[in-house]
Amino acid sequence: MKRLGVTALLLSAGLASAGAVEQAGLLEEGRRIARESCSQCHLVDGAGKSALPAPKLPGPTFGAVAAMSSTTSVAIKVFLKTPHANMPDIILSEAEIDALAVYILSLRRR
């Protein structure tokens, strides 16, 4: 019986590691998508990389979006699937939207 408990513990630790690797992959993919698809209008990272200087950007910084109390993974995903008058019609796959949500939420200050 003890062996079963130890095996379950090791298995769950392995799954946690796999989950962390997957999360890191989503984070990097989200960062890439943000830089390629969103940086014309938003400051997308802390490095100050944007096509326009921050005061002239038409959209909020991703850090500001992440800091909003209403920003959740679901809220980001719904927002990105809904047309908005002030945003270009950028078509992203479900996987790209998931990755972008992970990236934006990673910018939240804890």
C-alpha positions as a Markdown table, in Angstrom:
| # | Residue | x | y | z |
|---|---|---|---|---|
| 1 | Met | 0.0 | 0.0 | 0.0 |
| 2 | Lys | 2.9 | 2.4 | 0.8 |
| 3 | Arg | 4.4 | 1.8 | -2.6 |
| 4 | Leu | 1.2 | 2.8 | -4.3 |
| 5 | Gly | 1.2 | 6.1 | -2.4 |
| 6 | Val | 4.8 | 6.8 | -3.3 |
| 7 | Thr | 4.2 | 5.9 | -6.9 |
| 8 | Ala | 1.2 | 8.3 | -7.0 |
| 9 | Leu | 3.3 | 11.0 | -5.5 |
| 10 | Leu | 6.1 | 10.6 | -8.0 |
| 11 | Leu | 3.6 | 10.5 | -10.9 |
| 12 | Ser | 1.9 | 13.7 | -9.7 |
| 13 | Ala | 5.4 | 15.4 | -9.4 |
| 14 | Gly | 6.2 | 14.3 | -13.0 |
| 15 | Leu | 2.9 | 15.7 | -14.2 |
| 16 | Ala | 3.5 | 19.0 | -12.4 |
| 17 | Ser | 6.8 | 19.2 | -14.2 |
| 18 | Ala | 5.2 | 18.5 | -17.5 |
| 19 | Gly | 2.6 | 21.2 | -16.7 |
| 20 | Ala | 5.3 | 23.7 | -15.9 |
| 21 | Val | 7.0 | 23.0 | -19.2 |
| 22 | Glu | 3.8 | 23.3 | -21.1 |
| 23 | Gln | 3.0 | 26.6 | -19.3 |
| 24 | Ala | 6.5 | 28.0 | -20.1 |
| 25 | Gly | 5.9 | 27.0 | -23.8 |
| 26 | Leu | 2.5 | 28.9 | -23.8 |
| 27 | Leu | 4.2 | 31.9 | -22.2 |
| 28 | Glu | 6.9 | 32.1 | -24.8 |
| 29 | Glu | 4.4 | 31.5 | -27.6 |
| 30 | Gly | 2.1 | 34.3 | -26.1 |
| 31 | Arg | 5.1 | 36.6 | -26.0 |
| 32 | Arg | 5.9 | 35.9 | -29.6 |
| 33 | Ile | 2.3 | 36.5 | -30.7 |
| 34 | Ala | 2.1 | 39.7 | -28.7 |
| 35 | Arg | 5.2 | 41.1 | -30.3 |
| 36 | Glu | 4.2 | 40.1 | -33.8 |
| 37 | Ser | 0.5 | 40.9 | -33.7 |
| 38 | Cys | -0.1 | 43.4 | -31.0 |
| 39 | Ser | 2.9 | 45.7 | -30.6 |
| 40 | Gln | 1.7 | 48.1 | -33.3 |
| 41 | Cys | -0.8 | 49.4 | -30.8 |
| 42 | His | 0.2 | 48.1 | -27.4 |
| 43 | Leu | 3.4 | 48.1 | -25.3 |
| 44 | Val | 3.5 | 44.3 | -24.9 |
| 45 | Asp | 6.4 | 43.8 | -22.5 |
| 46 | Gly | 8.5 | 45.5 | -19.9 |
| 47 | Ala | 11.4 | 46.0 | -22.3 |
| 48 | Gly | 9.7 | 48.9 | -24.0 |
| 49 | Lys | 9.4 | 47.2 | -27.3 |
| 50 | Ser | 6.7 | 48.8 | -29.4 |
| 51 | Ala | 6.3 | 50.4 | -32.8 |
| 52 | Leu | 5.3 | 53.7 | -31.2 |
| 53 | Pro | 6.4 | 55.4 | -28.0 |
| 54 | Ala | 4.1 | 54.5 | -25.0 |
| 55 | Pro | 2.3 | 57.9 | -24.8 |
| 56 | Lys | 1.3 | 57.7 | -28.4 |
| 57 | Leu | 0.0 | 54.1 | -28.4 |
| 58 | Pro | -3.7 | 53.8 | -29.2 |
| 59 | Gly | -4.1 | 50.8 | -26.9 |
| 60 | Pro | -3.3 | 50.2 | -23.2 |
| 61 | Thr | -0.1 | 48.5 | -22.2 |
| 62 | Phe | -0.4 | 44.8 | -21.6 |
| 63 | Gly | 0.9 | 45.5 | -18.1 |
| 64 | Ala | -2.0 | 47.8 | -17.5 |
| 65 | Val | -4.4 | 45.2 | -18.9 |
| 66 | Ala | -3.0 | 42.5 | -16.6 |
| 67 | Ala | -3.3 | 44.8 | -13.6 |
| 68 | Met | -7.1 | 45.3 | -14.0 |
| 69 | Ser | -9.0 | 43.4 | -11.4 |
| 70 | Ser | -11.5 | 42.3 | -14.2 |
| 71 | Thr | -8.7 | 40.6 | -16.2 |
| 72 | Thr | -9.0 | 36.9 | -16.1 |
| 73 | Ser | -8.1 | 34.2 | -18.6 |
| 74 | Val | -11.7 | 33.9 | -19.6 |
| 75 | Ala | -12.1 | 37.7 | -20.0 |
| 76 | Ile | -9.1 | 37.9 | -22.2 |
| 77 | Lys | -10.3 | 35.0 | -24.4 |
| 78 | Val | -13.8 | 36.4 | -24.8 |
| 79 | Phe | -12.4 | 39.9 | -25.5 |
| 80 | Leu | -10.1 | 38.5 | -28.3 |
| 81 | Lys | -13.0 | 36.7 | -29.9 |
| 82 | Thr | -15.2 | 39.7 | -30.0 |
| 83 | Pro | -14.9 | 42.5 | -32.6 |
| 84 | His | -14.0 | 45.9 | -31.2 |
| 85 | Ala | -14.3 | 49.2 | -33.1 |
| 86 | Asn | -10.9 | 50.4 | -32.0 |
| 87 | Met | -9.0 | 47.2 | -32.7 |
| 88 | Pro | -7.9 | 45.7 | -36.0 |
| 89 | Asp | -9.5 | 42.4 | -37.0 |
| 90 | Ile | -6.7 | 40.1 | -36.0 |
| 91 | Ile | -7.7 | 36.5 | -36.4 |
| 92 | Leu | -6.0 | 34.2 | -33.9 |
| 93 | Ser | -6.5 | 30.4 | -33.4 |
| 94 | Glu | -7.8 | 29.0 | -30.1 |
| 95 | Ala | -4.2 | 27.9 | -29.2 |
| 96 | Glu | -2.9 | 31.4 | -30.0 |
| 97 | Ile | -5.6 | 33.0 | -27.8 |
| 98 | Asp | -4.8 | 30.7 | -25.0 |
| 99 | Ala | -1.1 | 31.5 | -25.2 |
| 100 | Leu | -1.7 | 35.2 | -25.4 |
| 101 | Ala | -3.9 | 35.0 | -22.3 |
| 102 | Val | -1.2 | 33.2 | -20.4 |
| 103 | Tyr | 1.4 | 35.8 | -21.5 |
| 104 | Ile | -0.8 | 38.8 | -20.5 |
| 105 | Leu | -1.6 | 37.3 | -17.1 |
| 106 | Ser | 2.1 | 36.7 | -16.5 |
| 107 | Leu | 2.6 | 40.4 | -16.5 |
| 108 | Arg | 0.4 | 40.9 | -13.5 |
| 109 | Arg | 2.4 | 42.1 | -10.5 |
| 110 | Arg | 2.0 | 39.9 | -7.5 |
